[in-house]
Amino acid sequence: MKGLFATALGGLLSVSVALADDCTVQLPAWLELAHPGQAGGAWLQDERGAYRVDAEQSICKTWPARPQLTLLAVPLVREAQSDQGRSDLEILVLDHKKQDVVARLIESNQLDWDAIYVDRLALDTAPYRLRGDDLAFGVRISRRNGSRMNPFAETELALYELKVQGLRPLLGGLVVESFGGERDDDCTASFGEAKGVLIVTDKVGRDGYRDLLFKRTLTGRRMVAADGECQTIEADARRVQFRIEYAEERYLLPIELVSDPL
């Protein structure tokens, strides 16, 4: 049985070069490489206790800046009930030619959910040249609720750098998109939306890390009943920007970005 399993795993790790660019083909094998025995949602054990790999929400992406490396974002479920759960986020960097895990980092309870649940994960490989020529990469976590009357959704960005010592978080908790509001059963409604873009500036700050500039646009709209119809009233967009500086071994968010952006 062990021989058959090894043969099957070896076959998965040796997919053709033609399919190599599509990392999702190799993702099941890489999850098994990182977490032996995880297939089928089996519960495993580590220093934090029992967990299972959420293979359906796990994602991967080749890192364009370092094409020999593939990035993985993997939810590790610690507890799951119908209305709530606890889940860690594991970030992995894999050398896909050597089939070897270069670095890994677990962000404890990063994906916990209750009324607001994790809807989507995405790997952000924009050229975040934060220090010298070193490039960081990002993970975007999208969350939402299931309410029609009080809808809510947001996407949060975290940045990581790969060092000889391993992966290091540089920025976390930056809400780059959000939407929320309330409505009644008829027409009356009020919604707000915020979208932002993160820019790496030329100004070099502490420890050689460049300052970041976060530009955000906030818009709102109301829906009202008029002349027998449901009409939408758009509010003027409001644009704001914030400088984010490196200090205390990571980028610190201004207090305005820590609170609810809407």
C-alpha angles and dihedrals in degrees: 000000000000090000092052091049092050091049092050092047091048089052091053091049091051101056115154123279088241089066097038094097090061100072092184088074090062097036097096090054092046091051088052090048091053096038112025111208096020096120115119094022094288116175114246134185133236137156090288094052134251121357143155130213115246096218094177094061095037114110139188138194135179110246105237092202089056105023093183088066130072124201122218131190112196128182113220107201114214099173132003129189131161094265105023144016148170122239136168125214116229119197116201132186113201132190097219095193094054092033088227133136106239098184140349136188131186118211102201117228091351092136101040114145143191124146086349112055137187108264102177145357124211134180114227113207098172111142100270096178096182103157124025107309094329115122126213126199133212142225119209119204117196120198134181143163129232098238121126093187097046106022119187133180136160142169120214126199128212126182128211136185128208113228132171088259092054138264119341127192112232103173134014141171098030107151105212097173132023139165132182146143146124138261140179129231092269124038111302111109142147124202137176130198133189128190126180142184126208117221128192108221129207093242110109114213137176118347090002097294116139121236117253127222119208115198116193134185120202122196133174137191137188130205117211137170112248131161090356093304136098107244131189121224114198120208121218113269116254118210125201135166136202133196115226116200133193116247138141092024095304144050111279119214119227113248090251089064095047093059127067107296096208 
